[in-house]
């Protein structure tokens, strides 16, 4: 497991009874996590003065109970990057801190090449990976089906003073966009994707990761440059293992571009303990050229 432990402004300080207690740049949130199946708390005193708690509804979804009225919009920093946070309807804040491992990888891949790098970020959400690529002066195409997420990503670009960098934002269905890029003969050195388990495109197209992921990755093979650097798939879908993602990469990308394939879990360490919370999986293809 790749454990993120250097995110100074984000910490899990305790976890028990199906909930994780987090500090987001000093803001204390309590959010549910289905993998926390134990009841023992590390320190009962930590569970006081919580700024916001997400409570699940028995009928699906849930809502925030907010005691700090200043949480409409605040920021968090990782190294030299800044991200805008908000309390979203489905327990999220607009950022997945465990992905810091992949942000570092993306930046390293771009930094270690002596050419202009083109990056395609699919299901790009609020743009943390796009920010990482822009920080190293890559050209980025950022695609998401949600106008709200695109607007949020633009806010993140502005907060990092990266408006002068080359990034295109597209509200689009990912599969339709990729097919159009194939016809245009556009190519990319790095392709990133973080597909949801289920979703809808810009025009209500239905996405099902178990039915559609293999075909999408197959299509993306046509978008790789002659000398690609990285193809990265993230997943939070409980029905898929990291080995399945590896298999997809072997059957698609690696048939056309021989490289190194690897996968692992991502996790976040709980402060002052030996506990680690698993937070999704990734699989990646990377060039074997050093």
GILIN-V908769 format. One record per residue. N is the residue number from 1. SS is DSSP state (H for helix, E for strand, L for the rest). PSI is psi in radians with two decimals (none if undefined). NEAR is the number of other C-alpha atoms within 12 Angstrom. Layout:
BEGIN
n->N ss->SS psi->PSI near->NEAR
n->N ss->SS psi->PSI near->NEAR
END
This chain:
BEGIN
n->1 ss->L psi->2.41 near->21
n->2 ss->E psi->1.95 near->25
n->3 ss->E psi->2.16 near->27
n->4 ss->E psi->2.08 near->31
n->5 ss->L psi->0.08 near->27
n->6 ss->L psi->0.31 near->22
n->7 ss->L psi->1.58 near->30
n->8 ss->L psi->-0.55 near->22
n->9 ss->L psi->0.01 near->24
n->10 ss->E psi->2.30 near->34
n->11 ss->E psi->2.47 near->36
n->12 ss->E psi->2.08 near->41
n->13 ss->E psi->-0.32 near->35
n->14 ss->E psi->2.80 near->38
n->15 ss->E psi->2.28 near->39
n->16 ss->E psi->2.79 near->30
n->17 ss->L psi->0.66 near->21
n->18 ss->L psi->0.17 near->23
n->19 ss->E psi->2.56 near->30
n->20 ss->E psi->2.34 near->41
n->21 ss->E psi->2.05 near->40
n->22 ss->E psi->2.66 near->36
n->23 ss->E psi->2.11 near->29
n->24 ss->E psi->1.64 near->35
n->25 ss->L psi->0.85 near->24
n->26 ss->L psi->-0.21 near->23
n->27 ss->E psi->2.20 near->34
n->28 ss->E psi->2.04 near->30
n->29 ss->E psi->2.58 near->40
n->30 ss->E psi->2.03 near->40
n->31 ss->E psi->2.58 near->36
n->32 ss->E psi->2.60 near->28
n->33 ss->L psi->2.10 near->25
n->34 ss->L psi->-0.28 near->18
n->35 ss->L psi->-0.15 near->21
n->36 ss->L psi->1.57 near->23
n->37 ss->L psi->0.13 near->16
n->38 ss->L psi->2.84 near->17
n->39 ss->L psi->-0.22 near->16
n->40 ss->L psi->2.18 near->15
n->41 ss->L psi->2.57 near->23
n->42 ss->L psi->-0.69 near->23
n->43 ss->L psi->1.91 near->17
n->44 ss->H psi->-0.53 near->15
n->45 ss->H psi->-0.38 near->12
n->46 ss->H psi->-0.35 near->22
n->47 ss->H psi->0.50 near->26
n->48 ss->L psi->2.81 near->16
n->49 ss->L psi->0.91 near->19
n->50 ss->L psi->2.31 near->25
n->51 ss->L psi->-0.58 near->27
n->52 ss->E psi->2.43 near->33
n->53 ss->E psi->2.32 near->33
n->54 ss->E psi->2.13 near->32
n->55 ss->E psi->2.18 near->24
n->56 ss->E psi->2.58 near->22
n->57 ss->L psi->2.54 near->14
n->58 ss->L psi->-0.32 near->8
n->59 ss->L psi->0.15 near->8
n->60 ss->L psi->2.62 near->10
n->61 ss->L psi->-2.59 near->16
n->62 ss->E psi->-2.91 near->19
n->63 ss->E psi->2.83 near->23
n->64 ss->E psi->2.40 near->30
n->65 ss->E psi->1.88 near->21
n->66 ss->E psi->2.19 near->21
n->67 ss->L psi->-0.20 near->19
n->68 ss->L psi->1.94 near->20
n->69 ss->L psi->0.04 near->15
n->70 ss->L psi->0.23 near->15
n->71 ss->L psi->0.26 near->26
n->72 ss->L psi->-0.55 near->19
n->73 ss->L psi->2.07 near->20
n->74 ss->E psi->3.04 near->25
n->75 ss->E psi->2.75 near->28
n->76 ss->E psi->2.66 near->32
n->77 ss->E psi->2.43 near->26
n->78 ss->E psi->2.02 near->32
n->79 ss->L psi->-2.10 near->18
n->80 ss->L psi->0.28 near->20
n->81 ss->E psi->2.56 near->32
n->82 ss->E psi->2.40 near->30
n->83 ss->E psi->2.42 near->40
n->84 ss->E psi->2.33 near->35
n->85 ss->E psi->2.58 near->32
n->86 ss->L psi->2.69 near->29
n->87 ss->L psi->2.00 near->32
n->88 ss->L psi->2.87 near->24
n->89 ss->L psi->-0.54 near->19
n->90 ss->L psi->1.09 near->20
n->91 ss->L psi->-0.04 near->28
n->92 ss->L psi->2.92 near->26
n->93 ss->L psi->-0.05 near->33
n->94 ss->L psi->0.10 near->32
n->95 ss->L psi->2.47 near->33
n->96 ss->L psi->1.74 near->36
n->97 ss->H psi->-0.52 near->41
n->98 ss->H psi->-0.37 near->36
n->99 ss->H psi->-0.08 near->37
n->100 ss->H psi->-0.58 near->34
n->101 ss->H psi->-0.77 near->32
n->102 ss->H psi->-0.57 near->39
n->103 ss->H psi->-0.75 near->33
n->104 ss->H psi->-0.72 near->29
n->105 ss->H psi->-0.80 near->26
n->106 ss->H psi->-0.81 near->40
n->107 ss->H psi->-0.71 near->31
n->108 ss->H psi->-0.75 near->20
n->109 ss->H psi->-0.74 near->34
n->110 ss->H psi->-0.75 near->30
n->111 ss->H psi->-0.56 near->21
n->112 ss->L psi->0.10 near->16
n->113 ss->L psi->2.68 near->24
n->114 ss->L psi->0.50 near->12
n->115 ss->L psi->2.91 near->17
n->116 ss->L psi->2.29 near->24
n->117 ss->L psi->2.33 near->35
n->118 ss->E psi->2.26 near->37
n->119 ss->E psi->2.33 near->44
n->120 ss->E psi->2.10 near->46
n->121 ss->E psi->1.89 near->47
n->122 ss->E psi->2.55 near->44
n->123 ss->L psi->0.90 near->47
n->124 ss->L psi->-0.16 near->44
n->125 ss->L psi->-2.33 near->37
n->126 ss->L psi->0.08 near->38
n->127 ss->L psi->0.38 near->48
n->128 ss->H psi->-0.78 near->48
n->129 ss->H psi->-0.61 near->48
n->130 ss->H psi->-0.71 near->49
n->131 ss->H psi->-0.78 near->46
n->132 ss->H psi->-0.76 near->40
n->133 ss->H psi->-0.73 near->41
n->134 ss->H psi->-0.58 near->39
n->135 ss->H psi->-0.44 near->34
n->136 ss->L psi->0.29 near->33
n->137 ss->L psi->0.52 near->28
n->138 ss->L psi->2.77 near->36
n->139 ss->E psi->2.28 near->32
n->140 ss->E psi->2.37 near->39
n->141 ss->E psi->2.11 near->42
n->142 ss->E psi->2.01 near->44
n->143 ss->E psi->2.25 near->43
n->144 ss->E psi->2.61 near->41
n->145 ss->L psi->-0.18 near->34
n->146 ss->L psi->2.12 near->28
n->147 ss->H psi->-0.67 near->24
n->148 ss->H psi->-0.71 near->21
n->149 ss->H psi->-0.63 near->32
n->150 ss->H psi->-0.77 near->33
n->151 ss->H psi->-0.68 near->25
n->152 ss->H psi->-0.76 near->29
n->153 ss->H psi->-0.68 near->41
n->154 ss->H psi->-0.67 near->32
n->155 ss->H psi->-0.72 near->29
n->156 ss->H psi->-0.71 near->36
n->157 ss->H psi->-0.78 near->35
n->158 ss->H psi->-0.71 near->22
n->159 ss->H psi->-0.37 near->24
n->160 ss->L psi->0.11 near->29
n->161 ss->L psi->0.75 near->18
n->162 ss->L psi->0.33 near->27
n->163 ss->L psi->-0.38 near->19
n->164 ss->L psi->-0.06 near->15
n->165 ss->L psi->2.86 near->23
n->166 ss->L psi->1.73 near->24
n->167 ss->E psi->2.36 near->30
n->168 ss->E psi->2.27 near->28
n->169 ss->E psi->2.28 near->33
n->170 ss->E psi->2.15 near->33
n->171 ss->E psi->1.86 near->28
n->172 ss->L psi->2.76 near->30
n->173 ss->L psi->2.23 near->30
n->174 ss->H psi->-0.80 near->43
n->175 ss->H psi->-0.79 near->35
n->176 ss->H psi->-0.68 near->27
n->177 ss->H psi->-0.78 near->30
n->178 ss->H psi->-0.72 near->37
n->179 ss->H psi->-0.68 near->23
n->180 ss->H psi->-0.68 near->19
n->181 ss->H psi->-0.59 near->23
n->182 ss->H psi->-0.78 near->22
n->183 ss->H psi->-0.60 near->14
n->184 ss->H psi->-0.19 near->12
n->185 ss->L psi->0.59 near->16
n->186 ss->L psi->2.58 near->23
n->187 ss->L psi->2.67 near->28
n->188 ss->E psi->2.56 near->32
n->189 ss->L psi->-0.51 near->39
n->190 ss->E psi->2.27 near->43
n->191 ss->E psi->2.23 near->45
n->192 ss->E psi->2.49 near->47
n->193 ss->E psi->2.48 near->40
n->194 ss->L psi->1.21 near->41
n->195 ss->L psi->2.47 near->40
n->196 ss->L psi->2.90 near->31
n->197 ss->L psi->-0.79 near->22
n->198 ss->E psi->2.65 near->23
n->199 ss->E psi->3.06 near->23
n->200 ss->E psi->2.47 near->23
n->201 ss->L psi->-3.08 near->27
n->202 ss->L psi->-0.50 near->25
n->203 ss->L psi->0.64 near->18
n->204 ss->L psi->0.35 near->14
n->205 ss->L psi->2.44 near->17
n->206 ss->E psi->2.32 near->20
n->207 ss->E psi->2.27 near->26
n->208 ss->E psi->2.01 near->21
n->209 ss->H psi->-0.63 near->31
n->210 ss->H psi->-0.53 near->23
n->211 ss->H psi->-0.52 near->15
n->212 ss->H psi->-0.30 near->22
n->213 ss->H psi->-0.79 near->33
n->214 ss->H psi->-0.79 near->26
n->215 ss->H psi->-0.65 near->25
n->216 ss->H psi->-0.80 near->36
n->217 ss->H psi->-0.67 near->39
n->218 ss->H psi->-0.78 near->26
n->219 ss->H psi->-0.70 near->27
n->220 ss->H psi->-0.36 near->41
n->221 ss->H psi->-0.62 near->38
n->222 ss->H psi->-0.21 near->30
n->223 ss->H psi->-0.09 near->35
n->224 ss->E psi->2.46 near->37
n->225 ss->L psi->3.05 near->27
n->226 ss->L psi->-0.48 near->17
n->227 ss->L psi->1.23 near->26
n->228 ss->L psi->2.77 near->38
n->229 ss->L psi->-0.71 near->40
n->230 ss->E psi->2.44 near->44
n->231 ss->E psi->2.06 near->49
n->232 ss->E psi->2.24 near->45
n->233 ss->E psi->2.18 near->49
n->234 ss->E psi->2.63 near->42
n->235 ss->E psi->2.44 near->37
n->236 ss->L psi->0.23 near->29
n->237 ss->L psi->2.12 near->24
n->238 ss->L psi->-0.37 near->19
n->239 ss->L psi->-0.13 near->19
n->240 ss->L psi->2.39 near->27
n->241 ss->L psi->2.87 near->23
n->242 ss->H psi->-0.51 near->29
n->243 ss->H psi->-0.64 near->22
n->244 ss->H psi->-0.74 near->28
n->245 ss->H psi->-0.70 near->39
n->246 ss->H psi->-0.79 near->32
n->247 ss->H psi->-0.73 near->25
n->248 ss->H psi->-0.75 near->33
n->249 ss->H psi->-0.67 near->39
n->250 ss->H psi->-0.68 near->29
n->251 ss->H psi->-0.22 near->21
n->252 ss->L psi->-1.39 near->28
n->253 ss->H psi->-0.82 near->40
n->254 ss->H psi->-0.30 near->28
n->255 ss->H psi->-0.51 near->18
n->256 ss->H psi->-0.53 near->23
n->257 ss->L psi->1.84 near->29
n->258 ss->L psi->2.27 near->23
n->259 ss->E psi->-2.81 near->24
n->260 ss->E psi->2.23 near->25
n->261 ss->E psi->2.34 near->31
n->262 ss->E psi->2.88 near->29
n->263 ss->E psi->2.84 near->31
n->264 ss->E psi->2.98 near->28
n->265 ss->E psi->2.71 near->32
n->266 ss->E psi->2.54 near->30
n->267 ss->E psi->2.88 near->30
n->268 ss->E psi->2.29 near->36
n->269 ss->E psi->2.52 near->31
n->270 ss->E psi->2.27 near->29
n->271 ss->L psi->2.43 near->27
n->272 ss->L psi->0.63 near->15
n->273 ss->L psi->3.06 near->17
n->274 ss->L psi->0.12 near->16
n->275 ss->L psi->2.48 near->24
n->276 ss->E psi->2.31 near->28
n->277 ss->E psi->2.04 near->37
n->278 ss->E psi->2.42 near->29
n->279 ss->E psi->0.98 near->32
n->280 ss->E psi->-3.13 near->34
n->281 ss->E psi->2.88 near->36
n->282 ss->E psi->2.76 near->39
n->283 ss->E psi->2.51 near->36
n->284 ss->E psi->2.56 near->40
n->285 ss->E psi->2.37 near->38
n->286 ss->E psi->2.64 near->34
n->287 ss->E psi->2.47 near->28
n->288 ss->L psi->-0.05 near->17
n->289 ss->L psi->2.15 near->15
n->290 ss->L psi->none near->12
END
